[in-house]
Amino acid sequence: MKLALVGYGKMGRIIESLAPEYGFETGLKLDVNNNAAGEGFTAANFKDIQAAIEFTAPEAAAANLVRLAELGVPTVTGTTGWFSHLEEVKACYERNHTGLVYSPNFSIGVNVFQRIVAEAARWLHQQPDYDAWAWEIHHGAKKDAPSGTLLKLVDGMRQAGYERKIDVASNRAGTIAGTHEIGFDSPADTITLRHTARSREGFARGALWAARWLAGGRKGCYDFSEILFNTNPPRR
């Protein structure tokens, strides 16, 4: 299967190196050198492409995704910071009868971690002695803070019933791949839950897993956790 990489930075290069393990060869690479104004989004360029993986910048992602939807290309996007446009983008994929998988984090470990955090919040919202915090640190080049992953963790806590204040903090420094920590503290004890990424490889593997899933002909829009845990049965 041929894969298009929209964005060819550090993540794009890792995805390209791992793609053969998932049955893909890289058929198209778009970056600032050949797609600065969107000129790379042509039917000819995407003629033989079975799926695209988009890792770019928050300010470019929504426009990129709309163009991919209009070309009918099944797409995985790991860009964060653009989710205020999510409903508009989803409508475009639905209208063009193709598939989209999105997530602030494609690490399988992080997605399991989100469920663990939500379950802890479900139990502790009934215990008024426990206050909560949410903290993360990423490399200095990451633009959005707090990260989309941290915001999703906090949202999951809220959906699980934890309504009290959650103190949220972020740091950006060095080359740290990403650490997320959720804590609950009471006069009697402290519970600390932490996920630490060792490299970007986990994000790349999750995105490729999703791209292979989409390339099987799935249509519609899915959060990565929906297909990973099969909580929203796929449509064909």
C-alpha positions as CSV (number, residue, x, y, z in Angstrom):
1,M,0.0,0.0,0.0
2,K,1.2,3.5,-0.7
3,L,1.3,6.1,2.1
4,A,1.4,9.9,1.9
5,L,3.3,11.8,4.6
6,V,1.9,15.3,5.0
7,G,4.6,16.9,7.1
8,Y,8.1,15.4,6.9
9,G,9.8,16.5,10.1
10,K,11.1,14.2,12.9
11,M,7.8,12.3,13.1
12,G,7.5,11.9,9.4
13,R,10.9,10.4,9.1
14,I,10.2,7.9,11.9
15,I,6.9,6.9,10.3
16,E,8.7,6.4,7.0
17,S,11.3,4.2,8.5
18,L,8.6,2.0,10.2
19,A,6.0,2.0,7.4
20,P,7.2,-1.3,5.8
21,E,6.4,-3.2,9.0
22,Y,2.8,-2.1,8.5
23,G,2.5,-3.0,4.8
24,F,3.2,0.5,3.5
25,E,5.7,2.2,1.2
26,T,6.0,5.9,1.1
27,G,4.5,7.2,-2.1
28,L,4.4,10.9,-1.4
29,K,6.1,13.3,1.0
30,L,4.7,16.9,1.4
31,D,6.5,19.5,3.4
32,V,7.4,23.2,3.3
33,N,9.6,22.7,0.3
34,N,6.9,21.4,-2.0
35,N,3.6,22.3,-0.3
36,A,4.1,25.7,1.3
37,A,0.8,27.0,0.0
38,G,-1.1,23.7,-0.4
39,E,0.0,23.2,-3.9
40,G,0.9,19.6,-3.3
41,F,-2.7,18.6,-2.7
42,T,-3.6,17.5,-6.2
43,A,-5.5,14.5,-7.5
44,A,-2.5,13.5,-9.6
45,N,-0.2,13.4,-6.5
46,F,-2.7,11.3,-4.5
47,K,-3.8,9.0,-7.4
48,D,-2.3,5.8,-6.0
49,I,-2.3,6.7,-2.3
50,Q,-4.2,4.4,0.1
51,A,-3.8,6.5,3.2
52,A,-2.2,9.7,4.5
53,I,-0.6,10.5,7.8
54,E,-0.6,14.2,8.7
55,F,1.8,15.5,11.3
56,T,2.3,19.3,10.8
57,A,1.6,22.4,12.8
58,P,-1.6,23.5,14.6
59,E,-2.1,26.5,12.3
60,A,-1.9,24.3,9.2
61,A,-3.7,21.1,10.2
62,A,-7.3,22.0,9.7
63,A,-6.7,23.3,6.1
64,N,-4.6,20.2,5.3
65,L,-7.3,17.9,6.6
66,V,-10.0,19.6,4.6
67,R,-7.9,19.3,1.4
68,L,-7.3,15.6,2.1
69,A,-11.0,15.0,2.7
70,E,-11.9,16.7,-0.6
71,L,-9.5,14.4,-2.4
72,G,-11.1,11.4,-0.7
73,V,-8.0,10.3,1.1
74,P,-8.3,8.2,4.3
75,T,-6.3,10.2,6.8
76,V,-4.7,9.8,10.2
77,T,-3.7,13.1,12.0
78,G,-1.5,13.4,15.0
79,T,-1.2,17.1,15.0
80,T,-2.5,18.8,18.1
81,G,-3.8,22.3,18.9
82,W,-6.4,22.5,16.1
83,F,-9.4,20.8,17.7
84,S,-11.5,23.9,17.8
85,H,-12.0,23.1,14.1
86,L,-12.8,19.4,14.7
87,E,-16.5,19.5,13.9
88,E,-15.9,21.4,10.7
89,V,-13.2,18.9,9.6
90,K,-15.3,15.8,10.6
91,A,-18.2,17.1,8.5
92,C,-16.0,17.4,5.5
93,Y,-14.8,13.8,5.8
94,E,-18.4,12.6,6.2
95,R,-19.5,14.6,3.2
96,N,-16.7,13.2,1.1
97,H,-17.4,9.6,2.2
98,T,-13.9,8.9,3.5
99,G,-12.2,8.1,6.8
100,L,-10.4,10.1,9.5
101,V,-8.7,9.0,12.7
102,Y,-7.6,11.8,15.0
103,S,-6.0,11.9,18.5
104,P,-3.9,14.2,20.5
105,N,-1.7,11.1,21.2
106,F,-1.3,7.9,19.2
107,S,0.7,6.1,21.8
108,I,-1.1,2.9,22.7
109,G,0.3,3.2,26.3
110,V,-1.0,6.8,26.7
111,N,-4.5,5.6,25.5
112,V,-4.4,2.9,28.2
113,F,-3.2,5.4,30.7
114,Q,-6.2,7.7,29.9
115,R,-8.5,4.9,30.9
116,I,-6.6,4.2,34.2
117,V,-6.8,7.9,35.1
118,A,-10.5,8.1,34.3
119,E,-11.1,5.1,36.5
120,A,-9.2,6.6,39.4
121,A,-11.2,9.8,39.0
122,R,-14.4,7.8,39.0
123,W,-13.6,6.4,42.4
124,L,-12.1,9.5,44.0
125,H,-14.7,12.0,43.0
126,Q,-16.7,10.5,45.9
127,Q,-13.9,11.3,48.3
128,P,-13.9,15.0,49.1
129,D,-10.5,14.8,50.9
130,Y,-8.7,14.2,47.6
131,D,-7.5,17.1,45.5
132,A,-6.1,16.6,42.0
133,W,-3.4,17.9,39.8
134,A,-2.4,17.3,36.2
135,W,1.1,18.1,34.9
136,E,3.1,17.5,31.8
137,I,6.5,18.3,30.2
138,H,7.6,18.1,26.6
139,H,10.5,19.1,24.4
140,G,11.1,22.8,23.9
141,A,9.9,22.8,20.3
142,K,6.3,21.7,21.1
143,K,4.1,24.7,20.5
144,D,0.8,24.0,22.4
145,A,0.8,24.1,26.2
146,P,-0.9,22.4,27.9
147,S,-0.7,19.5,25.5
148,G,-3.7,18.0,23.8
149,T,-3.0,14.8,25.7
150,L,-3.1,16.6,29.1
151,L,-6.4,18.3,28.2
152,K,-7.9,15.0,27.2
153,L,-6.8,13.4,30.5
154,V,-8.5,16.2,32.4
155,D,-11.6,15.9,30.2
156,G,-11.7,12.2,30.9
157,M,-11.5,12.9,34.7
158,R,-14.4,15.4,34.3
159,Q,-16.5,12.9,32.4
160,A,-15.8,10.3,35.1
161,G,-17.4,12.6,37.6
162,Y,-14.5,14.5,39.2
163,E,-16.0,18.0,39.5
164,R,-13.6,19.6,42.0
165,K,-10.6,21.8,40.9
166,I,-7.8,20.1,39.0
167,D,-4.6,22.2,39.1
168,V,-3.1,22.0,35.5
169,A,0.5,22.9,34.7
170,S,2.9,22.5,31.8
171,N,6.6,22.8,31.1
172,R,8.7,22.9,27.9
173,A,12.4,22.1,27.9
174,G,15.1,20.2,26.1
175,T,14.3,17.1,24.0
176,I,11.9,15.4,26.3
177,A,9.5,13.1,24.3
178,G,6.7,13.6,26.8
179,T,5.7,12.9,30.4
180,H,2.2,13.2,31.8
181,E,1.3,12.9,35.4
182,I,-2.0,12.9,37.3
183,G,-2.0,13.0,41.1
184,F,-4.5,12.9,43.9
185,D,-3.6,14.1,47.4
186,S,-5.3,13.9,50.7
187,P,-4.2,14.5,54.3
188,A,-3.6,10.7,54.6
189,D,-1.8,9.8,51.4
190,T,-0.9,10.6,47.8
191,I,-1.7,8.7,44.6
192,T,0.6,9.5,41.6
193,L,-0.1,8.1,38.1
194,R,2.5,8.8,35.4
195,H,3.2,7.9,31.8
196,T,6.7,8.6,30.3
197,A,7.4,8.3,26.6
198,R,11.0,7.2,25.8
199,S,10.8,8.3,22.2
200,R,8.5,9.3,19.4
201,E,8.4,5.7,18.1
202,G,5.2,4.8,20.1
203,F,3.4,7.7,18.4
204,A,4.5,6.7,15.0
205,R,3.5,3.0,15.5
206,G,0.0,4.0,16.7
207,A,-0.5,6.3,13.7
208,L,0.6,3.5,11.3
209,W,-1.6,1.0,13.0
210,A,-4.5,3.4,12.5
211,A,-3.6,4.1,8.9
212,R,-3.6,0.3,8.1
213,W,-7.0,0.1,9.8
214,L,-8.3,2.9,7.6
215,A,-6.8,1.5,4.4
216,G,-9.2,-1.4,4.8
217,G,-12.0,0.7,3.5
218,R,-13.4,2.3,6.7
219,K,-15.3,5.5,6.4
220,G,-16.3,8.0,9.1
221,C,-14.5,9.8,11.8
222,Y,-13.0,8.2,14.9
223,D,-10.9,9.1,17.9
224,F,-8.0,6.7,18.0
225,S,-9.2,5.3,21.3
226,E,-12.5,4.3,19.7
227,I,-10.8,1.9,17.2
228,L,-8.1,0.8,19.7
229,F,-10.7,-0.3,22.2
230,N,-13.5,-0.9,19.7
231,T,-15.9,1.3,21.6
232,N,-17.4,2.7,18.3
233,P,-17.9,-0.2,15.9
234,P,-16.4,0.7,12.5
235,R,-18.6,1.4,9.5
236,R,-17.8,0.3,5.9
